[in-house]
Amino acid sequence: MEKLSHIFIGEKEVFLQTYNRLPLEISHGKGVHLFSKDGQRYLDFFSGLGVNVLGYGNEKLIRAIEDQSNKFIHLSNYYITNSQAELARRLIKYSGLSKVFFTNSGTEAVEASIKLIRKIFGPDKKIISFSNSFHGRTYGSLSLTWNEKYKKNFAPLLSNIIFSEFNDVNTIEKIADENTAAVFIEFIQGEGGINVASEKFVEKINSLRKKLGFVLVADEIQSGIGRTGKPFAFNRYKIIPDLLLVAKAIGGGLPLGALITSDKYSNVFQPGDHGSTFGGNPVACSAGLVVLDEVFENGLMDNALNLGEYFKSELTSLQSICPDKIIDVRGSGFMLGVKISDSCKSLVTAFQENKILVNCTNQNVLRILPPLIANKENIDFFLKVFKEVLTIHPL
Ligand SMILES: Cc1ncc(COP(=O)(O)O)c(C=O)c1O
């Protein structure tokens, strides 16, 4: 492992200690690779927490950021800008929904949706979220997040949030009633361990929505924008959400998120109901236009679909070779999870020693989120290292 440089020695002196940093100082990135200061090259199969779908150093992206920066970097939402309007149009086109509110992050998109729901239903109706869900760290989104570890020191959170078991048709049927304002779902849960919603479960939610009239919110902050091989993970089912939340990939690495509403909910917010100084920043939106072009028009979503299938089937073959170490392989496209029989922390370190960056979530799920530009050679390298690491590595 690389010798720690001075930036790590000073880390504790200047930062609130909220993050466990990797002991790696990055000098730059190119394509699917990150380069450390001491000249090592790492295959990045985590892509900045699922953000860097175009990898590093994409020239179109850099040019778009430069061009917009030369005109103006920020104006505020007193103005409408070309890149903002065009990005909104494109998001509407790809999602099939109706109107957009831009935020700077995923959690802000969640907050915006909670406010919209509150405005319709008031504070007393309940909002349903699911076991293993993750929706963010601010108060509203934290209230919808399942893991107690994130919440335990921060009560009181929002009231009337009920957690139902993910993929359990009977429980949601019992919990959802005419007193339900909304259901929040990640069709593929990210942080919670790459758990894929079953078709039966989604059908049940859809039929309950038709009967009870609650708002269905799809949190696609991690799974959206082509990552699963479809525009959004909801496109894998026969369902259209009422509200759609995106962030991460959409800004090409700049802070950007969005709440996208169906026609029915597009007039709930009125001037003054919600706002943001930076939300929809013109530079971030210009970057977003390049991301949408590359993902939807220039083949990256199809790449994730096709190579994701190959990747998953090879991981499943690996499972059959090491069934005592790999318990499950799941996910779609370039959003894959490998459940390991023990904590996957040491596995992540072993990958890093072999020059691959990958993440461990929910203790024992290896979360694989390659940039959407990753090719077969990159995947084969990952598989080769995984095989080696599994055979020599005591779990
Ligand atoms: C599904 C989901 N929702 C919400 C969030 C919060 O997004 P952000 O970190 O941009 O606030 C995340 C972040 O990981 C996420 O994966």
The ligand as an SDF file (V2000), in Angstrom:
LIG
                    3D

 16 16  0  0  0  0  0  0  0  0999 V2000
  -30.9710    6.0580   -3.6300 C   0  0  0  0  0  0  0  0  0  0  0  0
  -30.3410    7.2900   -3.0580 C   0  0  0  0  0  0  0  0  0  0  0  0
  -31.1270    8.2950   -2.6340 N   0  0  0  0  0  0  0  0  0  0  0  0
  -30.6070    9.4250   -2.1220 C   0  0  0  0  0  0  0  0  0  0  0  0
  -29.2450    9.5950   -1.9940 C   0  0  0  0  0  0  0  0  0  0  0  0
  -28.6830   10.8780   -1.4450 C   0  0  0  0  0  0  0  0  0  0  0  0
  -28.0540   11.5810   -2.4600 O   0  0  0  0  0  0  0  0  0  0  0  0
  -26.9620   12.7110   -2.1400 P   0  0  0  0  0  0  0  0  0  0  0  0
  -25.8090   12.0300   -1.5050 O   0  0  0  0  0  0  0  0  0  0  0  0
  -26.6540   13.3170   -3.4840 O   0  0  0  0  0  0  0  0  0  0  0  0
  -27.6210   13.6830   -1.2330 O   0  0  0  0  0  0  0  0  0  0  0  0
  -28.3960    8.5700   -2.4140 C   0  0  0  0  0  0  0  0  0  0  0  0
  -26.9380    8.6990   -2.2470 C   0  0  0  0  0  0  0  0  0  0  0  0
  -26.1970    7.7510   -2.2100 O   0  0  0  0  0  0  0  0  0  0  0  0
  -28.9500    7.3790   -2.9520 C   0  0  0  0  0  0  0  0  0  0  0  0
  -28.1710    6.3780   -3.3620 O   0  0  0  0  0  0  0  0  0  0  0  0
  1  2  1  0
  2  3  1  0
  2 15  2  0
  3  4  2  0
  4  5  1  0
  5  6  1  0
  5 12  2  0
  6  7  1  0
  7  8  1  0
  8  9  2  0
  8 10  1  0
  8 11  1  0
 12 13  1  0
 12 15  1  0
 13 14  2  0
 15 16  1  0
M  END
$$$$
